[in-house]
Amino acid sequence: LMEEHFNENYAQSYKYPKAKFKGKIVNLEDINFGKDGTYTAKVEGKLTFHGVTNNISLDDVKLTVKGDKLKGEASLKAKPEDYNIEIPSIVRGKIAKEITVKVEIDYSLYKK
């Protein structure tokens, strides 16, 4: 319920229904996409949320390779003010100072 109110009232999800992240793995040499396993990726990119784009660095992205599938999991913290989200002072103390954004990806690996 709290998340729903935050999205509707402050993040204006009716106006900005999606967040977008575009980035790249900066430590590709540490990841063997041809071998099953779990790897830690470092990712840098840009997060667009509420119409504002900021640079983001993630040092602990979990990538799991299994066969021709790649799964990724990450989370990041974002401050509402960094994305021009205004929180009225009357409720500011009741809302977290940072938003936790969880990301999950599923890909099929391309084999040559």
N, C-alpha and C positions, 0 to 999 in steps of 0.2 A: 504494500500500500504506500509506504514512504517513497519507494522508487517511482511508483506511478505518479504521485503528486509532484515529485521533483521534476520528472520528465515533462509533465503537462504544464506546470506552473512556472518553472524556472528555465529549463532547457528548451522549452517551446517545441516539443517533439512534433506538434502539428505543422510547424513551419520548417523545422530542421529534423526530418524523420530519421536521417542516417548520419553516422559518423564515418569518416573515410580515413584509412591509413594506407600510405604508399611508402614502401621502404625497401631496403636491400640488406642482405646478410653481408656483414663486413669481415667475417672470419670464415669464408667458404673453405679455406684450406683445412680447417678443423673438422669438417663434416664429410663423411663418406656416404654419398647418396646411393652407392652400389652395395652397401653392407648394412644388414639389419642392425639396429641399435638405437640408443638414445644419445643425443648430442645436445650440447649447449651452444646456442647461436647468439651472436651479438648483432643487433639490427639497428639501423639508423634510418630515419625517414621523417615524413610529415603527417601529422594528425590534423584533420579538419573536423571540427565539432562546433556546432552552433554558429556556423559561418565564418569561423576563425581558424587559421592554419598556424600551427607551431611545430618547430623541430622537436623530434623525440629520439632518445637513445635508449635502447633496451639491452641490458647486459646478460639477461638470464632467460632467454627464450628456449623452451624445451621442444626439441624436434625429435620425433620418433619415426624412424624408417623401418618399414616392414613390407618386404616384397616390393611391389610397385606403388605402395602407398606412403604418403608423408603426412603426419599429423603434427600440428604445432600448438603450443599453449604458452600464453604470456599474460601478464597483467601489468598495468601501469597506473600511476596516480596522476590526476589532473586537478588543478585548482579551478573552481568556477570562474574566478576573476581573470584567469589567463585566456578564457574563451568568451569574455564579455557576458557572462551569465550574472545577472544582478539578483542578489538575495536580499529581500527586505530586512532591515535591521531588527524588526520585531521577531523574526524567526531565525535569524542568522546563528544564534547560539544553539539552536536545536538541529542544525544541519551540519554534516561533516564538512570540515575545511577542505578536504580533498575527495574527489570522486574516484572510485576504483573502477577501471575499465578492464574487463576480462576479454581476451581474444582467443578464439579457437579456430584453427584452419584444418581443412582436409583437402589434400591434393593427390592426384595420380601422377607418378613420376613418368617422364618421357624417356623411353628407351630407344637408343639409336639402332 
